[in-house]
Amino acid sequence: MKTRNENGELDNLSAAIVDINHAVLEELLTLPGIGKSLAWRIIDARPYGAIEDLRAVKGVGGQL
């Protein structure tokens, strides 16, 4: 993913913070290994109070 730095130049964004409890589908799709089906499962299983809650989503498991 690319972003603009303070000089307006494009930089590679190595890691972005995404709030799993509030991210829209398009934001979840920017995460490595997240496709549409998994993104919808993440959205449908909200809210998450702990990492264990997210790990319980089919397809996430040990990827965290």
All heavy atoms as a GROMACS GRO file, in nm:
protein
  484
    1MET      N    1   0.084  -0.116   0.000
    1MET     CA    2   0.000   0.000   0.000
    1MET      C    3   0.089   0.123   0.000
    1MET      O    4   0.195   0.124   0.060
    1MET     CB    5  -0.089  -0.004   0.125
    1MET     CG    6  -0.191   0.102   0.129
    1MET     SD    7  -0.323   0.054   0.242
    1MET     CE    8  -0.305   0.178   0.366
    2LYS      N    9   0.047   0.226  -0.067
    2LYS     CA   10   0.124   0.349  -0.076
    2LYS      C   11   0.052   0.460  -0.001
    2LYS      O   12  -0.071   0.462   0.008
    2LYS     CB   13   0.141   0.391  -0.222
    2LYS     CG   14   0.210   0.288  -0.307
    2LYS     CD   15   0.348   0.329  -0.335
    2LYS     CE   16   0.411   0.228  -0.428
    2LYS     NZ   17   0.551   0.233  -0.429
    3THR      N   18   0.130   0.551   0.052
    3THR     CA   19   0.076   0.669   0.118
    3THR      C   20   0.167   0.786   0.084
    3THR      O   21   0.277   0.767   0.036
    3THR     CB   22   0.065   0.647   0.270
    3THR    OG1   23   0.000   0.760   0.328
    3THR    CG2   24   0.200   0.630   0.335
    4ARG      N   25   0.123   0.906   0.108
    4ARG     CA   26   0.205   1.024   0.080
    4ARG      C   27   0.270   1.072   0.209
    4ARG      O   28   0.207   1.079   0.313
    4ARG     CB   29   0.122   1.134   0.019
    4ARG     CG   30   0.065   1.093  -0.116
    4ARG     CD   31   0.035   1.212  -0.204
    4ARG     NE   32  -0.016   1.167  -0.331
    4ARG     CZ   33   0.057   1.149  -0.440
    4ARG    NH1   34   0.186   1.174  -0.438
    4ARG    NH2   35   0.004   1.109  -0.552
    5ASN      N   36   0.400   1.105   0.198
    5ASN     CA   37   0.471   1.157   0.315
    5ASN      C   38   0.446   1.306   0.327
    5ASN      O   39   0.370   1.364   0.250
    5ASN     CB   40   0.620   1.121   0.310
    5ASN     CG   41   0.692   1.185   0.193
    5ASN    OD1   42   0.646   1.284   0.136
    5ASN    ND2   43   0.805   1.129   0.155
    6GLU      N   44   0.512   1.371   0.421
    6GLU     CA   45   0.489   1.514   0.445
    6GLU      C   46   0.528   1.602   0.326
    6GLU      O   47   0.480   1.714   0.312
    6GLU     CB   48   0.564   1.560   0.570
    6GLU     CG   49   0.714   1.540   0.562
    6GLU     CD   50   0.784   1.558   0.694
    6GLU    OE1   51   0.726   1.528   0.798
    6GLU    OE2   52   0.899   1.602   0.690
    7ASN      N   53   0.612   1.550   0.234
    7ASN     CA   54   0.651   1.624   0.115
    7ASN      C   55   0.560   1.594  -0.004
    7ASN      O   56   0.584   1.641  -0.114
    7ASN     CB   57   0.795   1.592   0.077
    7ASN     CG   58   0.892   1.632   0.185
    7ASN    OD1   59   0.876   1.736   0.248
    7ASN    ND2   60   0.992   1.550   0.209
    8GLY      N   61   0.458   1.511   0.017
    8GLY     CA   62   0.367   1.476  -0.089
    8GLY      C   63   0.418   1.364  -0.179
    8GLY      O   64   0.355   1.331  -0.279
    9GLU      N   65   0.531   1.303  -0.143
    9GLU     CA   66   0.587   1.194  -0.221
    9GLU      C   67   0.527   1.062  -0.175
    9GLU      O   68   0.493   1.045  -0.059
    9GLU     CB   69   0.739   1.190  -0.204
    9GLU     CG   70   0.807   1.319  -0.246
    9GLU     CD   71   0.948   1.332  -0.189
    9GLU    OE1   72   0.977   1.268  -0.085
    9GLU    OE2   73   1.026   1.406  -0.246
   10LEU      N   74   0.516   0.966  -0.269
   10LEU     CA   75   0.462   0.835  -0.234
   10LEU      C   76   0.564   0.754  -0.155
   10LEU      O   77   0.681   0.749  -0.189
   10LEU     CB   78   0.423   0.758  -0.360
   10LEU     CG   79   0.297   0.804  -0.429
   10LEU    CD1   80   0.275   0.724  -0.556
   10LEU    CD2   81   0.176   0.793  -0.340
   11ASP      N   82   0.519   0.692  -0.048
   11ASP     CA   83   0.600   0.602   0.034
   11ASP      C   84   0.529   0.469   0.043
   11ASP      O   85   0.407   0.462   0.034
   11ASP     CB   86   0.613   0.655   0.178
   11ASP     CG   87   0.715   0.766   0.192
   11ASP    OD1   88   0.805   0.775   0.107
   11ASP    OD2   89   0.703   0.845   0.287
   12ASN      N   90   0.605   0.362   0.064
   12ASN     CA   91   0.544   0.233   0.094
   12ASN      C   92   0.500   0.236   0.239
   12ASN      O   93   0.573   0.279   0.326
   12ASN     CB   94   0.643   0.118   0.074
   12ASN     CG   95   0.662   0.087  -0.072
   12ASN    OD1   96   0.566   0.091  -0.149
   12ASN    ND2   97   0.783   0.056  -0.111
   13LEU      N   98   0.381   0.188   0.264
   13LEU     CA   99   0.330   0.180   0.400
   13LEU      C  100   0.344   0.035   0.443
   13LEU      O  101   0.275  -0.052   0.395
   13LEU     CB  102   0.184   0.223   0.406
   13LEU     CG  103   0.120   0.231   0.542
   13LEU    CD1  104   0.191   0.334   0.628
   13LEU    CD2  105  -0.026   0.267   0.529
   14SER      N  106   0.438   0.009   0.531
   14SER     CA  107   0.468  -0.129   0.570
   14SER      C  108   0.362  -0.186   0.665
   14SER      O  109   0.337  -0.304   0.664
   14SER     CB  110   0.606  -0.138   0.633
   14SER     OG  111   0.613  -0.055   0.746
   15ALA      N  112   0.303  -0.103   0.746
   15ALA     CA  113   0.202  -0.151   0.839
   15ALA      C  114   0.102  -0.039   0.866
   15ALA      O  115   0.141   0.074   0.890
   15ALA     CB  116   0.268  -0.194   0.969
   16ALA      N  117  -0.023  -0.073   0.857
   16ALA     CA  118  -0.128   0.024   0.886
   16ALA      C  119  -0.208  -0.028   1.004
   16ALA      O  120  -0.225  -0.148   1.020
   16ALA     CB  121  -0.218   0.042   0.765
   17ILE      N  122  -0.256   0.063   1.083
   17ILE     CA  123  -0.339   0.024   1.196
   17ILE      C  124  -0.484   0.024   1.148
   17ILE      O  125  -0.533   0.122   1.093
   17ILE     CB  126  -0.322   0.121   1.314
   17ILE    CG1  127  -0.178   0.113   1.363
   17ILE    CG2  128  -0.421   0.090   1.424
   17ILE    CD1  129  -0.144   0.215   1.470
   18VAL      N  130  -0.549  -0.090   1.167
   18VAL     CA  131  -0.689  -0.104   1.128
   18VAL      C  132  -0.766  -0.147   1.253
   18VAL      O  133  -0.734  -0.247   1.315
   18VAL     CB  134  -0.706  -0.208   1.015
   18VAL    CG1  135  -0.852  -0.231   0.985
   18VAL    CG2  136  -0.630  -0.165   0.891
   19ASP      N  137  -0.868  -0.069   1.288
   19ASP     CA  138  -0.953  -0.102   1.402
   19ASP      C  139  -1.053  -0.208   1.357
   19ASP      O  140  -1.149  -0.177   1.284
   19ASP     CB  141  -1.024   0.024   1.451
   19ASP     CG  142  -1.111   0.000   1.572
   19ASP    OD1  143  -1.144  -0.117   1.603
   19ASP    OD2  144  -1.147   0.100   1.638
   20ILE      N  145  -1.031  -0.331   1.397
   20ILE     CA  146  -1.112  -0.444   1.353
   20ILE      C  147  -1.259  -0.426   1.392
   20ILE      O  148  -1.348  -0.471   1.321
   20ILE     CB  149  -1.057  -0.576   1.414
   20ILE    CG1  150  -0.915  -0.601   1.365
   20ILE    CG2  151  -1.147  -0.694   1.381
   20ILE    CD1  152  -0.902  -0.621   1.216
   21ASN      N  153  -1.286  -0.357   1.501
   21ASN     CA  154  -1.425  -0.336   1.545
   21ASN      C  155  -1.499  -0.231   1.464
   21ASN      O  156  -1.622  -0.227   1.469
   21ASN     CB  157  -1.430  -0.298   1.693
   21ASN     CG  158  -1.417  -0.420   1.783
   21ASN    OD1  159  -1.484  -0.519   1.762
   21ASN    ND2  160  -1.330  -0.411   1.882
   22HIS      N  161  -1.427  -0.148   1.390
   22HIS     CA  162  -1.493  -0.039   1.318
   22HIS      C  163  -1.458  -0.032   1.169
   22HIS      O  164  -1.521   0.045   1.097
   22HIS     CB  165  -1.457   0.095   1.384
   22HIS     CG  166  -1.507   0.106   1.524
   22HIS    ND1  167  -1.425   0.087   1.633
   22HIS    CD2  168  -1.630   0.128   1.574
   22HIS    CE1  169  -1.496   0.100   1.743
   22HIS    NE2  170  -1.622   0.125   1.710
   23ALA      N  171  -1.362  -0.110   1.124
   23ALA     CA  172  -1.318  -0.102   0.985
   23ALA      C  173  -1.429  -0.146   0.889
   23ALA      O  174  -1.503  -0.240   0.916
   23ALA     CB  175  -1.196  -0.191   0.964
   24VAL      N  176  -1.438  -0.076   0.777
   24VAL     CA  177  -1.531  -0.115   0.672
   24VAL      C  178  -1.464  -0.222   0.586
   24VAL      O  179  -1.343  -0.247   0.596
   24VAL     CB  180  -1.573   0.006   0.586
   24VAL    CG1  181  -1.653   0.106   0.670
   24VAL    CG2  182  -1.456   0.072   0.519
   25LEU      N  183  -1.541  -0.287   0.503
   25LEU     CA  184  -1.492  -0.397   0.420
   25LEU      C  185  -1.365  -0.359   0.345
   25LEU      O  186  -1.266  -0.432   0.346
   25LEU     CB  187  -1.601  -0.439   0.321
   25LEU     CG  188  -1.562  -0.548   0.222
   25LEU    CD1  189  -1.541  -0.681   0.293
   25LEU    CD2  190  -1.667  -0.562   0.114
   26GLU      N  191  -1.364  -0.244   0.283
   26GLU     CA  192  -1.249  -0.201   0.204
   26GLU      C  193  -1.122  -0.190   0.287
   26GLU      O  194  -1.013  -0.219   0.239
   26GLU     CB  195  -1.278  -0.068   0.133
   26GLU     CG  196  -1.382  -0.077   0.024
   26GLU     CD  197  -1.527  -0.085   0.075
   26GLU    OE1  198  -1.551  -0.055   0.195
   26GLU    OE2  199  -1.614  -0.122  -0.005
   27GLU      N  200  -1.134  -0.146   0.412
   27GLU     CA  201  -1.018  -0.137   0.500
   27GLU      C  202  -0.966  -0.276   0.536
   27GLU      O  203  -0.845  -0.299   0.537
   27GLU     CB  204  -1.052  -0.059   0.627
   27GLU     CG  205  -1.075   0.088   0.602
   27GLU     CD  206  -1.126   0.159   0.725
   27GLU    OE1  207  -1.233   0.121   0.776
   27GLU    OE2  208  -1.058   0.253   0.770
   28LEU      N  209  -1.056  -0.368   0.565
   28LEU     CA  210  -1.014  -0.504   0.599
   28LEU      C  211  -0.945  -0.570   0.481
   28LEU      O  212  -0.849  -0.646   0.498
   28LEU     CB  213  -1.134  -0.587   0.644
   28LEU     CG  214  -1.197  -0.545   0.778
   28LEU    CD1  215  -1.323  -0.625   0.804
   28LEU    CD2  216  -1.098  -0.561   0.891
   29LEU      N  217  -0.989  -0.540   0.360
   29LEU     CA  218  -0.930  -0.600   0.241
   29LEU      C  219  -0.786  -0.555   0.216
   29LEU      O  220  -0.713  -0.618   0.140
   29LEU     CB  221  -1.016  -0.571   0.117
   29LEU     CG  222  -1.152  -0.640   0.115
   29LEU    CD1  223  -1.235  -0.592  -0.003
   29LEU    CD2  224  -1.137  -0.790   0.114
   30THR      N  225  -0.744  -0.446   0.281
   30THR     CA  226  -0.605  -0.400   0.266
   30THR      C  227  -0.508  -0.483   0.349
   30THR      O  228  -0.387  -0.476   0.330
   30THR     CB  229  -0.589  -0.251   0.307
   30THR    OG1  230  -0.614  -0.237   0.446
   30THR    CG2  231  -0.682  -0.162   0.226
   31LEU      N  232  -0.561  -0.563   0.442
   31LEU     CA  233  -0.476  -0.645   0.529
   31LEU      C  234  -0.430  -0.771   0.456
   31LEU      O  235  -0.509  -0.832   0.384
   31LEU     CB  236  -0.551  -0.681   0.657
   31LEU     CG  237  -0.596  -0.563   0.742
   31LEU    CD1  238  -0.685  -0.610   0.855
   31LEU    CD2  239  -0.476  -0.486   0.794
   32PRO      N  240  -0.306  -0.811   0.475
   32PRO     CA  241  -0.255  -0.932   0.409
   32PRO      C  242  -0.334  -1.056   0.450
   32PRO      O  243  -0.365  -1.076   0.567
   32PRO     CB  244  -0.110  -0.943   0.458
   32PRO     CG  245  -0.080  -0.820   0.532
   32PRO     CD  246  -0.207  -0.747   0.560
   33GLY      N  247  -0.371  -1.136   0.351
   33GLY     CA  248  -0.440  -1.261   0.378
   33GLY      C  249  -0.589  -1.249   0.401
   33GLY      O  250  -0.656  -1.348   0.428
   34ILE      N  251  -0.644  -1.127   0.391
   34ILE     CA  252  -0.786  -1.107   0.413
   34ILE      C  253  -0.855  -1.089   0.278
   34ILE      O  254  -0.829  -0.993   0.206
   34ILE     CB  255  -0.816  -0.983   0.501
   34ILE    CG1  256  -0.740  -0.988   0.632
   34ILE    CG2  257  -0.965  -0.965   0.522
   34ILE    CD1  258  -0.788  -1.091   0.730
   35GLY      N  259  -0.942  -1.184   0.245
   35GLY     CA  260  -1.025  -1.173   0.125
   35GLY      C  261  -1.165  -1.132   0.165
   35GLY      O  262  -1.195  -1.112   0.283
   36LYS      N  263  -1.254  -1.123   0.064
   36LYS     CA  264  -1.390  -1.077   0.092
   36LYS      C  265  -1.464  -1.166   0.191
   36LYS      O  266  -1.531  -1.117   0.282
   36LYS     CB  267  -1.470  -1.069  -0.037
   36LYS     CG  268  -1.486  -0.933  -0.090
   36LYS     CD  269  -1.583  -0.930  -0.205
   36LYS     CE  270  -1.593  -0.788  -0.255
   36LYS     NZ  271  -1.678  -0.777  -0.371
   37SER      N  272  -1.454  -1.297   0.175
   37SER     CA  273  -1.528  -1.389   0.263
   37SER      C  274  -1.483  -1.374   0.408
   37SER      O  275  -1.567  -1.364   0.499
   37SER     CB  276  -1.509  -1.533   0.218
   37SER     OG  277  -1.566  -1.552   0.092
   38LEU      N  278  -1.353  -1.372   0.430
   38LEU     CA  279  -1.301  -1.358   0.566
   38LEU      C  280  -1.335  -1.220   0.622
   38LEU      O  281  -1.371  -1.208   0.739
   38LEU     CB  282  -1.150  -1.384   0.570
   38LEU     CG  283  -1.084  -1.374   0.707
   38LEU    CD1  284  -1.154  -1.462   0.810
   38LEU    CD2  285  -0.937  -1.410   0.697
   39ALA      N  286  -1.325  -1.118   0.541
   39ALA     CA  287  -1.358  -0.983   0.588
   39ALA      C  288  -1.504  -0.978   0.635
   39ALA      O  289  -1.533  -0.921   0.741
   39ALA     CB  290  -1.334  -0.881   0.477
   40TRP      N  291  -1.595  -1.039   0.560
   40TRP     CA  292  -1.735  -1.040   0.602
   40TRP      C  293  -1.755  -1.119   0.730
   40TRP      O  294  -1.835  -1.080   0.816
   40TRP     CB  295  -1.826  -1.093   0.492
   40TRP     CG  296  -1.858  -0.988   0.388
   40TRP    CD1  297  -1.827  -0.993   0.256
   40TRP    CD2  298  -1.925  -0.864   0.410
   40TRP    NE1  299  -1.871  -0.878   0.194
   40TRP    CE2  300  -1.932  -0.798   0.286
   40TRP    CE3  301  -1.980  -0.803   0.522
   40TRP    CZ2  302  -1.991  -0.673   0.271
   40TRP    CZ3  303  -2.039  -0.677   0.506
   40TRP    CH2  304  -2.045  -0.614   0.382
   41ARG      N  305  -1.682  -1.230   0.747
   41ARG     CA  306  -1.692  -1.307   0.872
   41ARG      C  307  -1.642  -1.224   0.990
   41ARG      O  308  -1.700  -1.230   1.099
   41ARG     CB  309  -1.615  -1.439   0.862
   41ARG     CG  310  -1.686  -1.541   0.774
   41ARG     CD  311  -1.631  -1.680   0.792
   41ARG     NE  312  -1.490  -1.694   0.761
   41ARG     CZ  313  -1.440  -1.723   0.640
   41ARG    NH1  314  -1.520  -1.740   0.536
   41ARG    NH2  315  -1.310  -1.735   0.622
   42ILE      N  316  -1.535  -1.149   0.968
   42ILE     CA  317  -1.482  -1.061   1.074
   42ILE      C  318  -1.586  -0.956   1.111
   42ILE      O  319  -1.611  -0.930   1.229
   42ILE     CB  320  -1.349  -0.997   1.029
   42ILE    CG1  321  -1.239  -1.104   1.022
   42ILE    CG2  322  -1.310  -0.882   1.121
   42ILE    CD1  323  -1.112  -1.058   0.954
   43ILE      N  324  -1.647  -0.895   1.012
   43ILE     CA  325  -1.749  -0.792   1.036
   43ILE      C  326  -1.869  -0.852   1.109
   43ILE      O  327  -1.920  -0.795   1.206
   43ILE     CB  328  -1.791  -0.727   0.903
   43ILE    CG1  329  -1.675  -0.641   0.849
   43ILE    CG2  330  -1.919  -0.644   0.919
   43ILE    CD1  331  -1.693  -0.592   0.707
   44ASP      N  332  -1.914  -0.969   1.064
   44ASP     CA  333  -2.033  -1.031   1.123
   44ASP      C  334  -2.014  -1.076   1.268
   44ASP      O  335  -2.111  -1.086   1.343
   44ASP     CB  336  -2.077  -1.152   1.040
   44ASP     CG  337  -2.136  -1.111   0.906
   44ASP    OD1  338  -2.177  -0.993   0.892
   44ASP    OD2  339  -2.142  -1.196   0.816
   45ALA      N  340  -1.891  -1.103   1.309
   45ALA     CA  341  -1.863  -1.154   1.443
   45ALA      C  342  -1.833  -1.044   1.545
   45ALA      O  343  -1.802  -1.074   1.660
   45ALA     CB  344  -1.747  -1.253   1.439
   46ARG      N  345  -1.842  -0.919   1.506
   46ARG     CA  346  -1.814  -0.809   1.598
   46ARG      C  347  -1.915  -0.806   1.711
   46ARG      O  348  -2.027  -0.851   1.695
   46ARG     CB  349  -1.821  -0.675   1.522
   46ARG     CG  350  -1.709  -0.656   1.427
   46ARG     CD  351  -1.732  -0.530   1.350
   46ARG     NE  352  -1.625  -0.506   1.256
   46ARG     CZ  353  -1.634  -0.418   1.157
   46ARG    NH1  354  -1.743  -0.346   1.141
   46ARG    NH2  355  -1.534  -0.400   1.075
   47PRO      N  356  -1.879  -0.747   1.824
   47PRO     CA  357  -1.755  -0.679   1.859
   47PRO      C  358  -1.652  -0.775   1.916
   47PRO      O  359  -1.685  -0.885   1.961
   47PRO     CB  360  -1.799  -0.578   1.965
   47PRO     CG  361  -1.911  -0.647   2.036
   47PRO     CD  362  -1.981  -0.729   1.929
   48TYR      N  363  -1.528  -0.730   1.914
   48TYR     CA  364  -1.417  -0.807   1.970
   48TYR      C  365  -1.368  -0.738   2.095
   48TYR      O  366  -1.332  -0.621   2.091
   48TYR     CB  367  -1.303  -0.819   1.868
   48TYR     CG  368  -1.347  -0.886   1.741
   48TYR    CD1  369  -1.374  -0.811   1.626
   48TYR    CD2  370  -1.366  -1.022   1.736
   48TYR    CE1  371  -1.416  -0.872   1.510
   48TYR    CE2  372  -1.409  -1.083   1.620
   48TYR     CZ  373  -1.434  -1.009   1.507
   48TYR     OH  374  -1.476  -1.070   1.393
   49GLY      N  375  -1.366  -0.811   2.204
   49GLY     CA  376  -1.315  -0.757   2.330
   49GLY      C  377  -1.174  -0.802   2.359
   49GLY      O  378  -1.102  -0.741   2.436
   50ALA      N  379  -1.135  -0.913   2.293
   50ALA     CA  380  -1.002  -0.970   2.316
   50ALA      C  381  -0.957  -1.040   2.188
   50ALA      O  382  -1.039  -1.075   2.103
   50ALA     CB  383  -1.006  -1.070   2.432
   51ILE      N  384  -0.828  -1.059   2.174
   51ILE     CA  385  -0.772  -1.126   2.057
   51ILE      C  386  -0.830  -1.266   2.039
   51ILE      O  387  -0.847  -1.313   1.926
   51ILE     CB  388  -0.617  -1.126   2.063
   51ILE    CG1  389  -0.557  -1.164   1.929
   51ILE    CG2  390  -0.567  -1.220   2.170
   51ILE    CD1  391  -0.567  -1.060   1.825
   52GLU      N  392  -0.864  -1.331   2.149
   52GLU     CA  393  -0.922  -1.465   2.143
   52GLU      C  394  -1.054  -1.464   2.068
   52GLU      O  395  -1.089  -1.560   2.000
   52GLU     CB  396  -0.940  -1.524   2.283
   52GLU     CG  397  -0.810  -1.557   2.354
   52GLU     CD  398  -0.739  -1.434   2.412
   52GLU    OE1  399  -0.805  -1.329   2.432
   52GLU    OE2  400  -0.618  -1.444   2.434
   53ASP      N  401  -1.130  -1.353   2.081
   53ASP     CA  402  -1.257  -1.340   2.010
   53ASP      C  403  -1.234  -1.340   1.859
   53ASP      O  404  -1.308  -1.403   1.783
   53ASP     CB  405  -1.329  -1.211   2.050
   53ASP     CG  406  -1.362  -1.205   2.198
   53ASP    OD1  407  -1.376  -1.312   2.261
   53ASP    OD2  408  -1.372  -1.093   2.251
   54LEU      N  409  -1.132  -1.270   1.815
   54LEU     CA  410  -1.099  -1.264   1.673
   54LEU      C  411  -1.045  -1.398   1.624
   54LEU      O  412  -1.078  -1.443   1.514
   54LEU     CB  413  -0.997  -1.152   1.646
   54LEU     CG  414  -0.957  -1.130   1.501
   54LEU    CD1  415  -1.078  -1.099   1.414
   54LEU    CD2  416  -0.855  -1.017   1.492
   55ARG      N  417  -0.966  -1.463   1.706
   55ARG     CA  418  -0.912  -1.596   1.668
   55ARG      C  419  -1.023  -1.699   1.648
   55ARG      O  420  -1.004  -1.796   1.576
   55ARG     CB  421  -0.814  -1.645   1.774
   55ARG     CG  422  -0.681  -1.578   1.767
   55ARG     CD  423  -0.578  -1.651   1.852
   55ARG     NE  424  -0.451  -1.585   1.838
   55ARG     CZ  425  -0.383  -1.532   1.939
   55ARG    NH1  426  -0.430  -1.539   2.061
   55ARG    NH2  427  -0.267  -1.473   1.917
   56ALA      N  428  -1.138  -1.679   1.711
   56ALA     CA  429  -1.248  -1.773   1.698
   56ALA      C  430  -1.319  -1.764   1.562
   56ALA      O  431  -1.395  -1.851   1.526
   56ALA     CB  432  -1.350  -1.748   1.810
   57VAL      N  433  -1.290  -1.658   1.486
   57VAL     CA  434  -1.350  -1.643   1.353
   57VAL      C  435  -1.288  -1.745   1.259
   57VAL      O  436  -1.166  -1.756   1.249
   57VAL     CB  437  -1.329  -1.500   1.299
   57VAL    CG1  438  -1.380  -1.486   1.158
   57VAL    CG2  439  -1.396  -1.398   1.391
   58LYS      N  440  -1.373  -1.822   1.189
   58LYS     CA  441  -1.325  -1.923   1.095
   58LYS      C  442  -1.236  -1.857   0.990
   58LYS      O  443  -1.275  -1.759   0.927
   58LYS     CB  444  -1.444  -1.991   1.027
   58LYS     CG  445  -1.402  -2.098   0.930
   58LYS     CD  446  -1.521  -2.161   0.862
   58LYS     CE  447  -1.471  -2.262   0.759
   58LYS     NZ  448  -1.583  -2.311   0.677
   59GLY      N  449  -1.114  -1.909   0.978
   59GLY     CA  450  -1.020  -1.855   0.881
   59GLY      C  451  -0.913  -1.767   0.942
   59GLY      O  452  -0.814  -1.735   0.877
   60VAL      N  453  -0.932  -1.724   1.066
   60VAL     CA  454  -0.831  -1.641   1.132
   60VAL      C  455  -0.740  -1.730   1.214
   60VAL      O  456  -0.621  -1.739   1.186
   60VAL     CB  457  -0.895  -1.532   1.223
   60VAL    CG1  458  -0.788  -1.456   1.299
   60VAL    CG2  459  -0.979  -1.437   1.140
   61GLY      N  460  -0.793  -1.798   1.313
   61GLY     CA  461  -0.719  -1.893   1.394
   61GLY      C  462  -0.577  -1.851   1.430
   61GLY      O  463  -0.555  -1.750   1.493
   62GLY      N  464  -0.480  -1.930   1.387
   62GLY     CA  465  -0.340  -1.909   1.423
   62GLY      C  466  -0.268  -1.805   1.340
   62GLY      O  467  -0.149  -1.785   1.357
   63GLN      N  468  -0.336  -1.734   1.251
   63GLN     CA  469  -0.270  -1.634   1.167
   63GLN      C  470  -0.228  -1.511   1.245
   63GLN      O  471  -0.152  -1.430   1.197
   63GLN     CB  472  -0.364  -1.591   1.052
   63GLN     CG  473  -0.390  -1.699   0.952
   63GLN     CD  474  -0.473  -1.647   0.837
   63GLN    OE1  475  -0.471  -1.530   0.804
   63GLN    NE2  476  -0.548  -1.735   0.774
   64LEU      N  477  -0.280  -1.496   1.367
   64LEU     CA  478  -0.246  -1.377   1.447
   64LEU      C  479  -0.125  -1.402   1.532
   64LEU      O  480  -0.104  -1.501   1.590
   64LEU     CB  481  -0.365  -1.339   1.535
   64LEU     CG  482  -0.489  -1.302   1.460
   64LEU    CD1  483  -0.601  -1.274   1.558
   64LEU    CD2  484  -0.466  -1.180   1.374
   0.00000   0.00000   0.00000
